[in-house]
Amino acid sequence: MTNESVETKSNYAWQKLTMLNPGEYPVAICLSKSNQMFTTAWNPISSTGYLQRWSAPQAKWLIIPGQTFKNPITQMCCDKLGNIYLIGDTNSKKNYVISIYNATNGWTDADNGYICPLNNICCDSNNNVYVSVSVNDIGYIMQYEASSKTWKNLGENKFKEPVLGLSLNGYNVLYVMSGNTISCWNGQKWNSFNPSNLQQPTGFGSDDSGNVYFNSASSIWSCHIDSQQSTNLNVPIQTFSGTTIYTNFFYIDEILYFTISGFTSEDETAAYVWVYAKGQWTDITPSVMNTNKTGVIYDIACYTGKSHNILLASNLNFVLDGKKLIL
């Protein structure tokens, strides 16, 4: 079956949306303006990547024709014009590009001559796309405007360390994490600050009230951009071995989702999914993520207008669709 029920945990019902081929797994996931689900599948056997669309009537994934990828597509986002933006691959010139898919216009590339990978991507409600690129351990933020097909530097945007993440809130305020610094773009210039608790974070996110969230020192913290005061949100975080830790924050409708996964030993992993609402954390991790102690979570998405319905992309052979049961 391609859409198999898994379990119900903490009032969330989980379902598998199995990939087309054995061994394939979803790396990045996003939803279009009409809540159409897309994922970037990677096949490690053929070393080939595809963009796929979930067909609810057929209850299966469909490959979007016209382009394959030589590298895993690590991040993607959608705008209101129906464009899907993907990063992680190179073109025939061996430049790292934004690959763009539109159901009407097909595939195009946005090439700005980068020979270094594009690391992060997000899109605001005005259809502006932001990417980060690191050159010689210096981070830069670039903006791409789809309608004019133009690139521009976002202010004096050199960051002394590689950019770890981008986050846009509902008011198109862009936040950047670089090293132990968080910067905010106000439309004209960057404002930066260094929360005292921001120590070796692996991910961050933002809400619509001027707060940013990050994991640091085995807990999650929130910090207000104006007061720069940090608050410990007191969620216990698993200790992982090694430096490869996968972290995602997703904020929607006063609900914060957080995922973290990584290696707990040389050959075993652990993965967790938490939801924070009304000042309380709830563990909603589907047990299938830890059945064989090999699962890690790469990406998270949420349906527009359906804050109790989340999607997880992982190194397993399916997307996990979690819906809260409203009692």
FENRAGI-V483386 format. One record per residue. N is the residue number from 1. RES is the residue in three letters. OMEGA is omega in whole degrees, -180 to 180 (* if undefined). NEAR is the number of other ideal C-beta (glycine too) atoms within 10 Angstrom. Layout:
BEGIN
N:RES:OMEGA:NEAR, N:RES:OMEGA:NEAR
END
This chain:
BEGIN
1:MET:-179:8, 2:THR:174:15, 3:ASN:-171:15, 4:GLU:176:12, 5:SER:-178:11, 6:VAL:-176:18, 7:GLU:170:11, 8:THR:-180:15, 9:LYS:179:16, 10:SER:176:13, 11:ASN:173:14, 12:TYR:177:21, 13:ALA:-177:15, 14:TRP:-179:23, 15:GLN:176:16, 16:LYS:169:19, 17:LEU:-168:20, 18:THR:-180:18, 19:MET:-175:23, 20:LEU:-173:15, 21:ASN:176:14, 22:PRO:178:9, 23:GLY:177:11, 24:GLU:174:23, 25:TYR:-179:22, 26:PRO:-179:26, 27:VAL:179:22, 28:ALA:-178:25, 29:ILE:175:23, 30:CYS:179:21, 31:LEU:180:18, 32:SER:-180:17, 33:LYS:179:11, 34:SER:-180:8, 35:ASN:171:12, 36:GLN:-175:16, 37:MET:176:20, 38:PHE:174:22, 39:THR:175:27, 40:THR:-178:30, 41:ALA:176:25, 42:TRP:178:25, 43:ASN:-176:18, 44:PRO:180:11, 45:ILE:180:9, 46:SER:-176:11, 47:SER:-177:11, 48:THR:177:15, 49:GLY:-180:24, 50:TYR:165:22, 51:LEU:-179:24, 52:GLN:179:22, 53:ARG:178:16, 54:TRP:176:21, 55:SER:180:13, 56:ALA:180:10, 57:PRO:-180:5, 58:GLN:-180:9, 59:ALA:177:12, 60:LYS:177:16, 61:TRP:177:25, 62:LEU:179:13, 63:ILE:173:13, 64:ILE:-175:17, 65:PRO:172:10, 66:GLY:-179:9, 67:GLN:171:16, 68:THR:-175:13, 69:PHE:-180:20, 70:LYS:-180:10, 71:ASN:176:15, 72:PRO:176:19, 73:ILE:-169:20, 74:THR:180:21, 75:GLN:178:23, 76:MET:176:26, 77:CYS:-178:23, 78:CYS:173:20, 79:ASP:-177:21, 80:LYS:-179:12, 81:LEU:-179:12, 82:GLY:178:15, 83:ASN:173:22, 84:ILE:-176:23, 85:TYR:-177:22, 86:LEU:175:26, 87:ILE:178:27, 88:GLY:-174:25, 89:ASP:179:22, 90:THR:176:18, 91:ASN:-177:12, 92:SER:177:8, 93:LYS:-177:11, 94:LYS:172:7, 95:ASN:174:14, 96:TYR:-170:22, 97:VAL:165:21, 98:ILE:174:26, 99:SER:-174:22, 100:ILE:176:20, 101:TYR:174:21, 102:ASN:-175:14, 103:ALA:180:12, 104:THR:-173:7, 105:ASN:-180:10, 106:GLY:-173:12, 107:TRP:170:15, 108:THR:177:16, 109:ASP:170:15, 110:ALA:-172:21, 111:ASP:176:15, 112:ASN:175:16, 113:GLY:-178:9, 114:TYR:175:19, 115:ILE:175:11, 116:CYS:-177:13, 117:PRO:168:15, 118:LEU:-167:22, 119:ASN:-176:20, 120:ASN:179:22, 121:ILE:173:21, 122:CYS:-175:18, 123:CYS:180:23, 124:ASP:-175:19, 125:SER:176:11, 126:ASN:176:9, 127:ASN:171:15, 128:ASN:-179:19, 129:VAL:-180:22, 130:TYR:177:20, 131:VAL:174:27, 132:SER:177:26, 133:VAL:180:21, 134:SER:179:19, 135:VAL:-179:12, 136:ASN:177:6, 137:ASP:173:9, 138:ILE:-177:14, 139:GLY:179:23, 140:TYR:174:18, 141:ILE:179:23, 142:MET:177:19, 143:GLN:177:18, 144:TYR:-180:21, 145:GLU:-169:14, 146:ALA:-175:19, 147:SER:179:10, 148:SER:-179:8, 149:LYS:-178:10, 150:THR:176:11, 151:TRP:172:17, 152:LYS:174:12, 153:ASN:179:11, 154:LEU:180:19, 155:GLY:174:15, 156:GLU:-163:7, 157:ASN:175:18, 158:LYS:175:13, 159:PHE:-172:22, 160:LYS:179:10, 161:GLU:178:14, 162:PRO:180:18, 163:VAL:-179:22, 164:LEU:-178:24, 165:GLY:174:23, 166:LEU:176:22, 167:SER:176:24, 168:LEU:174:19, 169:ASN:-175:20, 170:GLY:179:14, 171:TYR:178:11, 172:ASN:174:13, 173:VAL:-176:17, 174:LEU:175:22, 175:TYR:180:19, 176:VAL:173:25, 177:MET:179:26, 178:SER:-175:21, 179:GLY:178:16, 180:ASN:-179:17, 181:THR:173:16, 182:ILE:-180:26, 183:SER:-178:21, 184:CYS:179:20, 185:TRP:-177:21, 186:ASN:-179:11, 187:GLY:-180:9, 188:GLN:-179:6, 189:LYS:179:12, 190:TRP:170:17, 191:ASN:-175:11, 192:SER:174:11, 193:PHE:-176:14, 194:ASN:177:11, 195:PRO:-176:20, 196:SER:-178:12, 197:ASN:-178:17, 198:LEU:-176:22, 199:GLN:179:11, 200:GLN:178:11, 201:PRO:176:23, 202:THR:178:19, 203:GLY:176:20, 204:PHE:178:25, 205:GLY:-178:25, 206:SER:176:25, 207:ASP:-176:18, 208:ASP:-178:13, 209:SER:178:13, 210:GLY:178:15, 211:ASN:169:18, 212:VAL:-178:25, 213:TYR:179:22, 214:PHE:175:28, 215:ASN:-178:22, 216:SER:174:20, 217:ALA:173:13, 218:SER:173:10, 219:SER:176:14, 220:ILE:-177:28, 221:TRP:168:24, 222:SER:-180:21, 223:CYS:179:21, 224:HIS:-173:14, 225:ILE:-178:19, 226:ASP:-178:10, 227:SER:-177:8, 228:GLN:176:12, 229:GLN:-178:10, 230:SER:178:17, 231:THR:177:13, 232:ASN:-179:12, 233:LEU:168:17, 234:ASN:170:9, 235:VAL:-180:18, 236:PRO:-180:12, 237:ILE:178:17, 238:GLN:174:13, 239:THR:-178:9, 240:PHE:175:18, 241:SER:-179:12, 242:GLY:-175:10, 243:THR:-179:9, 244:THR:179:12, 245:ILE:-178:19, 246:TYR:-175:19, 247:THR:176:21, 248:ASN:170:22, 249:PHE:177:23, 250:PHE:-179:19, 251:TYR:177:23, 252:ILE:174:20, 253:ASP:178:13, 254:GLU:176:12, 255:ILE:179:17, 256:LEU:173:20, 257:TYR:-179:23, 258:PHE:174:24, 259:THR:176:24, 260:ILE:-180:24, 261:SER:-180:27, 262:GLY:-178:20, 263:PHE:175:18, 264:THR:174:16, 265:SER:-176:11, 266:GLU:-175:7, 267:ASP:179:8, 268:GLU:-180:12, 269:THR:172:21, 270:ALA:-179:19, 271:ALA:-177:24, 272:TYR:175:18, 273:VAL:180:26, 274:TRP:173:20, 275:VAL:-179:22, 276:TYR:-179:20, 277:ALA:179:15, 278:LYS:175:6, 279:GLY:-177:6, 280:GLN:176:7, 281:TRP:175:16, 282:THR:177:15, 283:ASP:-179:13, 284:ILE:-177:19, 285:THR:174:21, 286:PRO:-174:24, 287:SER:-179:10, 288:VAL:178:18, 289:MET:-175:26, 290:ASN:-177:17, 291:THR:-178:11, 292:ASN:179:10, 293:LYS:178:14, 294:THR:-172:15, 295:GLY:171:20, 296:VAL:-177:20, 297:ILE:-178:24, 298:TYR:-171:22, 299:ASP:179:23, 300:ILE:178:21, 301:ALA:-179:25, 302:CYS:179:20, 303:TYR:174:16, 304:THR:-180:14, 305:GLY:180:9, 306:LYS:-173:14, 307:SER:179:18, 308:HIS:179:18, 309:ASN:-176:18, 310:ILE:-180:25, 311:LEU:180:22, 312:LEU:171:28, 313:ALA:-175:24, 314:SER:177:26, 315:ASN:176:19, 316:LEU:-169:22, 317:ASN:-179:16, 318:PHE:166:22, 319:VAL:177:26, 320:LEU:-179:24, 321:ASP:-177:21, 322:GLY:180:24, 323:LYS:176:16, 324:LYS:178:20, 325:LEU:-179:10, 326:ILE:-177:6, 327:LEU:*:4
END
